[in-house]
Amino acid sequence: MADFDFVVDTHPMADEIKGVSRHVTGTTAAVVAMQTAVIDAERQAAKKICQNVNSGFYTLMHSQISQKIAKGQSDVDSYLMLMATQQKQLKAIKTKMEHDYRMITARYTKLFNALNQNLKQRIFEIDKAIVDFAVREIGKISNRPLNLVAIAPFMQLESLTASQRILGSYIKERSARMLSFIHRFLMDSKRQREISENVLSRQKIELESSQIKIPAVICENVADAAENKSVSVSISQECLSNVPKSEIKNTVFSQFSNVEWKNESVKEEIKGEFSKLNSESSCSERVKKLALELFNKNNFQVANGVVQ
């Protein structure tokens, strides 16, 4: 059998395989780097997505809470305005009821006093003799024993001396009592004079009578949807006590229906003062803007006199 012996050179194939091995190693390194980059990119993307989700959730919650706060503030402001309006209405009703009560009390007091006096005169006239006896004569009879002097029942000569002694003792007793009363009155007067001198000032004060004019602001507003009107009067809180304030308000309420009104533009001083108070107020900007708009649209009237 023939035997063949061949020598094959494997160096070229080994060189090619070696080059392929280098490329495979480079590909493996590229794959590893790509995997690392992909993992890092996924981690960055996940982190960014979480941040965006957290930011969106925070923004949503903040928006909802802000809306609830705004709604609650609006409800509170509306309730405060309603309570202020009701307070003014109750004060106006209270003032009017007090005024009506005083007027009714004075009228009925005068009426019943006149009726009592009239009835008393009529009753006295029914039986004048008995009334005069009961009112006038009984008093005289009751006081007569106190004014009379006891007389001794003697008819002989010694009765004169006894009666004079009794009369003298009675006069002495009445005189001593009267002197005691006078002494007590003088001592009380002296004590009162000393107290008055200690309290009163010796400086002479000249009194002068004067008149002052007090401005009054009358506000008539519509209280409810039925267009029921209520009237309130505001006067100066300085230089006046409660009694003059009540008298001024009662006079204004009694003459309110007879007052003649005329339209007049608002003075610049009043506008400036209102703008200053409105800007310094702690209310919200919406309330300030609405108050300024109502002030500018309102028609002001001043009293032109009282119609008799």
Residue pairs with C-beta under 8 A, 6 or more apart in sequence:
73 284
77 283
77 284
77 287
85 223
88 221
88 230
88 232
89 223
89 230
91 232
92 230
92 231
92 232
93 230
95 232
95 233
95 249
95 253
96 253
98 246
99 249
99 250
99 253
99 254
102 250
123 131
124 131
149 166
149 167
149 170
150 166
150 170
151 163
151 166
152 159
152 162
152 163
152 166
153 159
154 162
154 163
212 239
214 235
214 236
214 240
214 248
215 235
215 236
216 233
216 234
216 235
216 248
216 252
217 233
217 234
217 235
218 231
218 232
218 233
218 252
218 256
218 259
218 303
219 231
219 232
219 233
219 234
220 229
220 230
220 231
221 229
221 230
221 232
222 228
222 229
223 229
223 230
231 253
231 256
233 248
233 249
233 252
233 253
235 245
235 248
235 249
240 248
255 306
258 306
258 307
258 308
259 303
259 304
259 305
259 306
259 307
260 303
260 304
260 305
260 306
260 307
261 301
261 302
261 303
261 304
262 301
262 302
262 304
263 299
263 300
263 301
264 300
264 301
264 302
265 300
266 300
271 295
274 292
274 295
275 292
278 288
278 291
278 292
278 295
279 288
281 287
281 288
283 291
